[in-house]
Amino acid sequence: MNPKKRLQYIWDYYKLPIIGIPLAILLILFVVKSLSADTEPDFSLYLINQPATEEERAALASSILKTLCPDDGESSVYVDASLTITPSSPDYESQMSFTTAIAGHTIDVMIADEEFLTYYAARDAFYDLSELLPAELYEQLTPYLLFADGADGVSHAYGLDVSGCPLLMELDLNAPVLTAAKGTEHARIALEYIRMLFQCYLKDI
């Protein structure tokens, strides 16, 4: 059998493995790479009912990253300013996006307003700050704490008045209230962000 016929024979009887094995290897490598890639940010902040330009959003994310993760080229911070959630005049698309993000634990901290605080406190969306903050820090932040009734009908410290925080002054926020998502998987960084915002008011914490 000459070389040409031999190649034709091999192709006729083995073309499926010849094509399939390399494709299977490429598929496995793609899946492994996709599963191992860490695309989730290390910290996410949502500005809700607080309009911000793309430049302001990017500048805020950069500032947080430099402060919370100095000299760390692998960490990432995400700031979202796209949602408008006003229960008295609902934007259902924003509400759905927020509910999905909360359920998926992709929100760490929110800066919204008191109407948002009251509405979602009753829906068990927020971390009780008495549980998130160390006792000494909680005590020092008492003047800034905002309370709302939770899903249990009991008033909890779910919010912080951040209207006087210098690091947020450039954003021109409207009566901003900070809350931490109950399902946050980055509670330590959320805590450090709160420290960062209030550092000029705190004493050696």
C-alpha positions, 0 to 999 in steps of 0.5 A: 500500500503506497503512502497516499492510500495508507493516509486515505485508509487512516483517515477513513477509519480514524478520522473521528478520533483524529478530530475529536481528541484534540477538540476534547482536550481544548474543551477541557482546557477551556472549562478548567480555565473558566472555572479557575478564573476569579472574576468576582471583585474583592469588594463591591459598592452599590450607589443606589438612588445616588446618581454618579457619572462614569468618571466619578464611579471609576475614580471612587473604585480606584480610590477604594482599591488604593486604600484598602488593597495597597501594593496589591495588583491582584485585587479588584473593586467594583462600584455600581451606580446604575440602580434606582430603587424608590419603593414609592415609585418603583423601577422594577428592573432595578429592583429585580437586579438588586434582588438578584445581586443580593441573593447571589451575594455579589453586593457588599456595601450599599450607599442609598437613602433612608427610604431604601433603608426602611424598605429593605430592612423589613426584607432582611437585606442588611447586616445588623451593624451591632454584629458586623462592627467590633464593640468599641467601633460600634460605640464610637459610631453611635452618633451616626447609626440609623435604625430600622425595623427588621423582618422580625419587627424589631429595630436594628442598627442597619445604617450609617449616616455618611453625609459628613464623610470627607471621602464622599464629599466630591460625589454630591450624594443626597442624604446618603445612608450606608448599609452592608448586605446581609449576605456579603462574603467580604465582611472583613473588607466591608468593615475596613471600608467603614473604618476608612470612611470614618477614620477622621472621627475615630480614635485609635481603633 
